[in-house]
Amino acid sequence: MYQKLSTLLGLSMISVVASGQNLYMNDLKLKAELDWLNSQGVTQISTSTWPLTTNELNRGLTAATPETAVQQKVLKSVKESVAKHSTLGLNASAGLYLQSDRDQLPQTFGDDVLAGQQATASLGFSNTQWEGNLQVNLKNDKAIQEGSDVSLEGSYLAGTAANQWLIAGQIPTWWGPGHDGSLIRGDASIPVAGFTMQRDVQSAPSSNYLSWVGPWQYQLFAGQFDDYEAVPDAKLFGARLVASPWKWLEVGASRSFMWGGDGRSESFSSFFDALKGTEDNESTNSSDSDDDPANQLGGFDAKVNLSSLINVPANVYAQYIGEDEAGGLPAKNMYLAGADYASNIKGKPYQVYAEYTDTRSSGDVEGISYDHFIYTDGYYQHGYPLGYALGGDAESIAVGGRLWLDDKNFINAKVQHAKVNQADESINRAFPEDDELTSIDLAWEHQLQPQALISTRLWGVDSDNRSSDIGVGIGIELTSN
C-alpha cells in the first residue's frame, strides 16, 4: 500500500542537564504522567497552561494522596524527574537529530523536531530567582522554512519575584485541555519571540472572599512575528486565565490578537481598541481597514475530572475559540472536545483518549479560520499554525494512548483521521491543499541509564492526494545527572 519507506536515525550528543531548572517547557512524558495522576485523583496539577514551574509541581506533589502501589510508582517517577530537572547552577547540552520526511504527519504536544537533520547546543544558568538558556539550533532539510539554517528558539532569560515569572525569549506555549492540540496557542509552529508573564505557584487566593476560585494561573504574552510578509513586524498579544473552583472542575479563558506592524497604526488608542475587541472585524476590505485594529481570537475551555465526582478515573474536556466577536462573545467558532481514561493493566499504568477537533467556522468551510483580510498570512508563523496543528478548516478524530511498561519504558501511540485545509488556502504550509489523510504514530522511549535515553518512532500516513508514507526513527539523548 505504501509507496515510500524512509528511515530516521537520531543521535543526541552529550547533554548536560537538558533545560532550565525552574521552568518546564512542553514535555509530553511529564504531561502524560501528571494527567494520569490527576485522573486517578492523586494530584491536582493543571497541565493546560505551559510552561510549568518547579515550585508549582512541588506544591501539587506535596499534597498528593497515593493509595495504590501503581499510583506511588507514577508519583515517584514525577518526583524523580522534578528533582533531576531542578538542579541549579551552570548547565550545558548538545544534541544531534536526524529524521526522514514527515511533512504529512500531524504534530502533537511537544513534537518540536521537524527538520531532517538538526544539531542543537545550549548553555544555561539557574538559581532560585534567575534563569537563562542560550540555545543554538542548526537545521537542514527543514519542514518549516524560517529563513536562516541557524536559529535561537529555546533561548530565554527569566526572573521571578513576588510569585511572578517574567520570561523573555523564544519559548513554546500551550493553552488548553487537549491532548493533541490547542485551538488558540499550540506548539506546532516555531515559537514567537517575546515576553511571557505568569504565576510561579498556583495556590488559591488567601482572601475569604476569593478562596472559592481555587488554584489559579494566568499567562500574558507580547511578541513580534518573524518574517511576516503580509504585514512586516506584526505583533502578537495574548492572555489566558485558568482556575479550579472545585477539585473536579477547571475552567479557562483565552484571547490573542495580532496588531500593528508596518503600515498599521500602533497608537495607544488603536491598541486600546484592539484590547477591547469590540471593533475588530468591523470592516472586510482594505479600503476601510483602519476601522479594524486587530485580528483577534478568543474563547473558553473546561475540563471535568470524574474521579472526584463518581470515582471514575476519567476526564471530559472541551474548548471553543471564535475568530470573530458578536455581542461581546466569540463567533464563527472552532471546537475541540475529548475524553480520557487512566488505569493500569497488571500493574502497568496506561491512559487512553479520544479527541475531536473542528477548525471550520461554526461547522462551515469559509476560509475564515486562522485568516484575516489585513493579516493575510493568517494566524501562522512561517506557514505553520499558532493554534491547532492542522490549521484552519480542518476536521479531525484522534484516538491515542500512553503505556508505561516499567520505570524505564514509555510508549505513546495515536491513530488520527483528518480532513485538512478544506478551504484550500496556500497560507497553511503545514497542509497546503485540501486533503484527507489517516495516520498511525507510535513512539517509544527507553531510559537505558539515568543519563541515557533512547527513543524510537514509527509512523505511517495514507493520503488521498499525495503518496503514502512510512517513517521510522531512533534517537539517543545523554544527560549529566
ROLO-199067 format. One record per residue (C-alpha): x, y, z; residue in one letter. Coordinates in steps of 0.001 Angstrom, whole numbers, padded with zeros to 6 digits, always signed. Example, Ala and Ser with C-alpha at 12.3 -4.5 7.8 and 13.67 -1.06 7.14 Angstrom:
<rs>
+012300-004500+007800A
+013670-001060+007140S
</rs>
This chain:
<rs>
+000000+000000+000000M
+002689+002434+000924Y
+004926+003651-001832Q
+007793+005046+000193K
+009821+003702+003101L
+012018+006255+004836S
+014244+005807+007857T
+015393+008056+010625L
+018446+007785+012845L
+018660+010318+015696G
+021732+010691+017872L
+021802+013229+020660S
+025317+014264+021662M
+026258+014889+025276I
+023512+016820+027051S
+024310+018244+030456V
+021026+018995+032229V
+018909+019433+029157A
+016860+022509+030029S
+016070+025213+032545G
+015634+024320+036163Q
+012714+026388+037423N
+010722+026315+034197L
+009414+023283+032326Y
+008895+023673+028614M
+006449+021392+026777N
+007270+017822+027807D
+004980+015001+026627L
+006065+012327+029131K
+005773+014699+032097L
+002359+015895+030922K
+001203+012307+030469A
+002314+011344+033995E
+000642+014395+035539L
-002548+013755+033571D
-002546+010135+034798W
-002121+011186+038435L
-004800+013868+038097N
-007229+011396+036542S
-006594+008962+039382Q
-007373+011690+041920G
-003843+011604+043336V
-002860+015154+042400T
-004421+018408+041267Q
-001837+019994+038976I
-003051+021885+035919S
-001490+020804+032618T
-003472+023218+030415S
-001027+026153+030536T
+002666+025761+029687W
+005425+026465+030705P
+005040+024896+034158L
+007231+025763+037128T
+009141+023575+039571T
+007572+025265+042586N
+004053+024647+041274E
+004880+020990+040665L
+006292+020685+044179N
+003136+022284+045608R
+000952+019742+043855G
+003214+016791+044626L
+003352+017678+048332T
-000442+017445+048502A
-000569+014138+046577A
-002589+011282+048099T
-001463+007968+046547P
-003300+004868+047729E
-002042+002083+045473T
+001371+000779+044515A
+000833+001859+040899V
-000058+005406+041948Q
+003032+005527+044154Q
+005175+004338+041238K
+003978+007083+038868V
+004245+009690+041609L
+007802+008557+042317K
+008679+008942+038630S
+007433+012543+038582V
+009260+013402+041795K
+012494+011980+040420E
+012065+013990+037212S
+011491+017175+039197V
+014499+016527+041409A
+016677+015892+038372K
+015355+018908+036489H
+015629+021357+039381S
+019411+021155+039658T
+020677+024723+039997L
+023877+026200+038583G
+025526+026132+035178L
+024142+023733+032607N
+025097+022809+029064A
+023694+020497+026419S
+024315+019383+022870A
+022305+017232+020526G
+022112+015832+017023L
+018812+014707+015490Y
+018234+013121+012078L
+014860+012235+010618Q
+013147+011437+007351S
+010458+013413+005562D
+007393+013665+007795R
+005548+016523+006117D
+002197+014734+006248Q
+002368+013549+009867L
+000164+015636+012210P
+002036+017078+015165Q
+001147+016532+018789T
+002084+018151+022110F
+005840+018721+022487G
+006546+017468+018944D
+009083+020143+018016D
+011854+018471+015982V
+010722+018773+012354L
+013958+019246+010394A
+015532+016307+008635G
+018833+016990+010389Q
+019167+019204+013441Q
+022098+019933+015730A
+021435+021751+018998T
+023733+023199+021634A
+022711+025149+024717S
+024223+026773+027768L
+022040+027608+030748G
+022259+029007+034242F
+019726+028883+037058S
+019344+029959+040649N
+016270+030487+042783T
+015391+033856+041232Q
+017031+033907+037791W
+017240+031550+034899E
+018674+031741+031412G
+019238+029448+028487N
+021100+030151+025248L
+020211+027567+022647Q
+021604+027441+019119V
+019945+025189+016540N
+021416+024231+013186L
+018872+022726+010799K
+018948+021121+007386N
+016101+019753+005273D
+013653+021885+007232K
+009896+021366+007284A
+009414+024970+008454I
+011209+027383+006156Q
+012122+030124+008627E
+014977+031641+006654G
+018383+031001+008175S
+019501+027471+008976D
+020696+028763+012363V
+018123+029746+014963S
+017825+030537+018665L
+014426+029086+019524E
+014512+027646+023023G
+016608+030573+024278S
+015280+032755+027094Y
+016099+034851+030150L
+013730+034746+033109A
+013413+036219+036581G
+010987+035746+039450T
+009729+038000+042243A
+006555+038100+044350A
+005392+034737+042955N
+005615+036005+039352Q
+007825+034898+036468W
+008815+037218+033634L
+010336+035350+030686I
+011934+036982+027660A
+012814+034757+024742G
+011548+032272+022194Q
+009747+029511+024066I
+006790+027247+023227P
+003321+027910+024638T
+000264+025728+025233W
-003231+026926+026167W
-005964+024369+026592G
-007004+020940+027924P
-006440+018974+024694G
-004000+016096+024360H
-003083+016721+020719D
-003831+020371+020108G
-004987+023783+021235S
-007256+025936+019120L
-005565+029193+020124I
-001959+028672+021304R
-000306+025386+020454G
+003291+024454+019682D
+003059+023411+016020A
+004960+026476+014794S
+008320+027911+015719I
+007685+029940+018898P
+007004+033655+018574V
+009770+035617+020296A
+008528+037871+023083G
+007720+038274+026764F
+005694+035888+028935T
+004431+036600+032446M
+002778+034075+034767Q
+002497+032941+038374R
+005100+030680+039952D
+002904+028802+042457V
-000757+028451+041508Q
-002127+028466+045056S
-005688+029562+045833A
-006283+033147+046998P
-005936+033545+050744S
-008820+036027+050951S
-012045+034655+052393N
-013906+036381+049578Y
-011805+034869+046787L
-010738+031481+048144S
-013565+029863+046166W
-011516+030482+042990V
-009193+027636+043981G
-005750+027122+042410P
-005386+029521+039501W
-002941+030679+036866Q
-002678+033474+034349Y
-000356+033984+031439Q
+000307+037176+029483L
+002240+037282+026247F
+003551+040036+023975A
+005805+039370+020999G
+006582+040058+017367Q
+006269+037765+014369F
+009362+036718+012483D
+009381+037387+008735D
+005619+038012+008457Y
+005498+039153+004837E
+001908+040437+004647A
+002446+042962+007463V
+006135+043095+008457P
+006814+043485+012190D
+003250+042481+013127A
+002783+041982+016874K
+001074+039190+018802L
-000559+039660+022201F
-002338+037103+024321G
-003808+036416+027742A
-005053+033282+029469R
-006756+032811+032839L
-007479+029374+034292V
-008891+028342+037679A
-010177+025274+039554S
-013040+026382+041829P
-013711+022737+042655W
-011339+019791+042531K
-013424+018258+039754W
-013563+021339+037523L
-011020+023501+035699E
-012175+026403+033542V
-010110+028641+031307G
-010484+031724+029138A
-008000+032657+026401S
-007609+035537+023997R
-004975+036534+021460S
-004761+039211+018799F
-002455+040309+016013M
-001898+044053+015937W
+000313+046761+014482G
+003154+046195+012078G
+004426+048034+009036D
+001768+050404+007680G
-000626+049798+010583R
-001425+052167+013404S
+000475+051462+016611E
-001046+054295+018624S
-002325+053848+022161F
-005923+054323+021017S
-005503+051634+018356S
-004038+049232+020915F
-006869+050024+023343F
-009435+049298+020618D
-007686+046009+019900A
-007625+045185+023595L
-011356+045843+023920K
-012018+043626+020929G
-015390+045172+020141T
-014198+046965+016988E
-012378+044028+015402D
-013797+042724+012137N
-015786+045911+011620E
-014543+046080+008051S
-013974+043481+005372T
-011836+045149+002744N
-008632+047116+002522S
-010328+050450+001777S
-011599+050808+005335D
-009009+048645+007083S
-008175+051386+009599D
-011522+050617+011249D
-010243+047127+012094D
-007378+047437+014604P
-006502+043746+015013A
-007053+040102+014119N
-008427+038526+017256Q
-009270+035074+018554L
-010832+034232+021886G
-012845+031656+023739G
-013204+029292+026659F
-012350+025773+027773D
-013306+023431+030582A
-012221+020095+031983K
-014218+017861+034347V
-012403+015277+036470N
-014790+012382+037039L
-012688+010753+039765S
-013800+013479+042169S
-017472+013143+041182L
-018246+009480+040555I
-014941+007753+041388N
-014122+007031+037736V
-010506+007822+036694P
-011502+009806+033617A
-011884+013344+032291N
-014105+015041+029756V
-012982+018346+028289Y
-013860+020883+025628A
-012583+024113+024104Q
-014119+026597+021727Y
-012412+029566+020129I
-014038+032212+017955G
-012417+034032+015049E
-014856+036951+015320D
-016837+038713+018025E
-020592+039176+018184A
-022413+040671+021128G
-019285+040524+023265G
-018875+036758+022780L
-016790+034673+020356P
-018362+033970+016963A
-017519+031815+013925K
-016254+029250+016366N
-013837+026344+016201M
-014383+023373+018524Y
-012356+020714+020329L
-013753+018043+022641A
-012425+014861+024142G
-012355+012307+026925A
-009620+010249+028539D
-009383+007329+030933Y
-006456+006325+033182A
-005938+002951+034804S
-003450+000068+034855N
-003161-003431+033493I
-001148-005919+035532K
+000475-003032+037385G
+001374-001105+034218K
-000190+002379+034077P
-001939+003430+030901Y
-004113+006231+029605Q
-006348+006262+026536V
-008105+009238+024980Y
-010321+010248+022084A
-010344+013793+020724E
-012469+015515+018088Y
-011450+018838+016544T
-013237+021104+014068D
-011449+024263+012924T
-014134+025266+010430R
-016239+028387+011081S
-019126+027063+013178S
-019167+023962+011007G
-018828+025710+007642D
-015824+025867+005331V
-015472+029603+004752E
-011737+030317+004656G
-012111+032440+007802I
-010465+030304+010484S
-006881+031453+011160Y
-007223+034002+008345D
-007744+037760+008086H
-008205+040264+005280F
-005406+042539+006582I
-003027+039989+008112Y
-003297+037858+005009T
-000555+035413+006024D
-003067+034336+008643G
-002640+033128+012200Y
+000531+031333+011157Y
+004256+031893+011503Q
+006311+030682+008533H
+003116+028993+007374G
+002681+026792+010451Y
-000331+027480+012708P
-000091+029178+016078L
-003254+027322+017047G
-004245+023791+016113Y
-001528+021885+014245A
-003712+021061+011223L
-004547+024710+010610G
-007879+026208+009593G
-010915+024472+008057D
-009917+021013+009280A
-011809+018172+010919E
-010038+015520+012953S
-010754+012451+015047I
-007817+011102+017053A
-007605+008087+019349V
-004440+007730+021383G
-002874+006034+024339G
+000124+006044+026657R
+001576+002983+028379L
+004330+002768+030993W
+005805-000728+030682L
+008037-000010+033671D
+010033+002898+035064D
+012323+002780+032010K
+009921+002312+029106N
+007193+004697+027931F
+005035+004192+024816I
+002904+006834+023115N
+000580+005910+020244A
-002068+007654+018153K
-004378+006950+015223V
-005831+010016+013528Q
-008183+010603+010619H
-008447+014157+009334A
-009765+016349+006578K
-007267+019184+006252V
-007329+022627+004635N
-010797+022183+003160Q
-010728+025850+002088A
-007574+025051+000073D
-005651+028072+001402E
-001994+028428+000485S
-001149+030202+003773I
-001282+026795+005505N
+002100+025343+004580R
+001770+022520+007100A
-001035+021075+004937F
-001009+023170+001759P
-004002+021619-000018E
-007429+020177+000579D
-006751+016571+001547D
-007966+013648+003628E
-005478+011523+005500L
-005181+008753+008051T
-002077+008453+010209S
-000647+005974+012683I
+002048+007283+015016D
+003939+005111+017523L
+006765+006344+019755A
+008815+004544+022418W
+011260+005899+024982E
+013717+003663+026850H
+015764+005017+029763Q
+018889+002977+029148L
+020691+004617+032073Q
+019849+007630+034256P
+021924+009701+031831Q
+020938+007951+028586A
+017532+007992+026891L
+016838+006033+023695I
+013765+006982+021677S
+012249+005405+018588T
+009331+006383+016389R
+007363+004651+013660L
+004622+006296+011629W
+002549+005814+008529G
+000329+008282+006663V
-002203+007423+003971D
-003202+010490+001942S
-005833+010926-000767D
-003762+013414-002782N
-000157+012547-002020R
+001988+009426-001929S
+001504+007401+001222S
+004433+007450+003589D
+006129+005341+006251I
+008790+006706+008581G
+010846+005130+011343V
+013292+006702+013778G
+015824+006146+016533I
+017311+008706+018890G
+019683+008960+021826I
+019919+011675+024454E
+022588+011894+027155L
+022475+013959+030325T
+024953+014536+033093S
+022638+013824+036023N
</rs>
